[in-house]
Amino acid sequence: MLAKKYWLECLGDFHPQQLVTAARRLVKSQDYLPTISAVIRACEESYGLFGLPSERDAYTEACRAPAPKSAYAWSHPAVYQAGKATDWFFLATEAEDKVFPVFAYYYRQLCQRVIRGEDLQAPVPPALEKDPSRPLTFAEREKKLAQLRASLDI
């Protein structure tokens, strides 16, 4: 009975679909029944069931995304949110061995939220002006400059 409680405690954070997929994969690839750690690793590798890229692919995408980040077509909003939580400047300037663990930590948290059914918001790109202004003519610029000089007593 204690062993069942321990397994339940260890695997309670995973979606049932993840557990079934991981168990099938492990049973087909191993001669013996899997350990808890093997099941947990297999569950963590099954992010694809929820449309999430692997940690490494998400990290690579976050590092290679051009600016502005919010306008980029992300494979999943969790990748953008993890990059934002890690800090874009930190991602761009520090070595991978220093940045990847931080990114992976935030990404795993976001993946768990997605697996539990939370809908992460995709970034909203900055909007363009509805009516972009046209350049002022020479006469209009002179008039504005005269008004500015008058207001400053120059």
MOURJO-V751785 format. One record per run of one state. SS is the DSSP state (helix for helix, strand for strand, loop for the rest). FROM is the first residue (numbers start at 1). LEN is the number of residues. If there is no record, write none. Layout:
# MOURJO-V751785
ss=SS from=FROM len=LEN
ss=SS from=FROM len=LEN
This chain:
# MOURJO-V751785
ss=loop from=1 len=1
ss=helix from=2 len=10
ss=loop from=12 len=4
ss=helix from=16 len=14
ss=loop from=30 len=6
ss=helix from=36 len=9
ss=loop from=45 len=2
ss=helix from=47 len=4
ss=loop from=51 len=4
ss=helix from=55 len=10
ss=loop from=65 len=4
ss=helix from=69 len=3
ss=loop from=72 len=5
ss=helix from=77 len=10
ss=loop from=87 len=1
ss=helix from=88 len=6
ss=loop from=94 len=2
ss=helix from=96 len=20
ss=loop from=116 len=22
ss=helix from=138 len=15
ss=loop from=153 len=2
